[in-house]
Amino acid sequence: MMKILLPCCLLLMAFSLQQKKKLTIFLAGDSTMSVKETKVFPENGWGMPFVHFFDSTVSVDNRAKNGRSTKTFISEGHWQRLIDDVKAGDFVLIQFGHNDEAKEKLERYTTPDEYRANLTRFISETRSRGATPVIITPVSRRRFDSAGNAIPTHEAYSPLVKEIADAQKVSFIDLDTKSRALYQQFGKENSKWLFLQLAPGEHPNYPNGRNDNTHFNELGARLVAQLVLADLKTLEPELASRIVVSQIK
């Protein structure tokens, strides 16, 4: 009986996958999301582990770039190249803010009004392709007060994402708040284990060590990716059935 049932189950699984239309999830964002070169490991963007949580009907195309704001992502042509490749049924996950708010770097800095306009453009052009936009607040930096409380690091720009989501009726993930809660769960000291925190001589890529509270290591990137996936399961039923890791709650 088992010899008969096993091939039948495999055929049913194969048929189920064929019934699902293949789609692509595009990632647009900055260094906290991007794919890293080997020379900067163990730094990871959360888009790197994100690719491993889906079945074979989903491709993840990570277009995030280090150091980009919404402004430079447009001016350098990254957005146009991305949107040219988007097709009906795809998803575009959009997370900017770290570099938009950097007033000291004029080539990147994006005023709140410009930031709002750029995100609205991303949403509109994604929808015009028959695809689904999902906008995400910038992931929080690691910062604690003297009492050991994780504190906000994107006070000006994260609320704008929520405002845009409400106005445009678009799926929204508050990764700023959720990541900060993750750091709080680990605590002030243990949360260092999620970031690119290295003592001198600990890793050959960083002989002088590293004290980075913005960029993640492999563990931090994976846990942040799981935060995004948990919300996607609720927000986008079309993706929920394609997420294959059972521990994503």
Protein Blocks (a to p, Z undefined) as FASTA:
>chain_A
ZZmmmmmmmmmmmmmmmmpccddddddddfklmccdfklpcbdcfklmmmmmccfkbccd
dfbdehiafklmmmnommmmmmmmpcehiacdddehjlmmmmklmkloccfklmmmmmmm
mmmmmmmnopacddddddddddddfkopacdfblmlmmmmmmmmmmnopacddfklmmmm
mmmmnommlmmmmmccddehkamklmnopadfkbccfklmmmmmmmmmmmmmmmmmmlmm
mpcbfklZZ
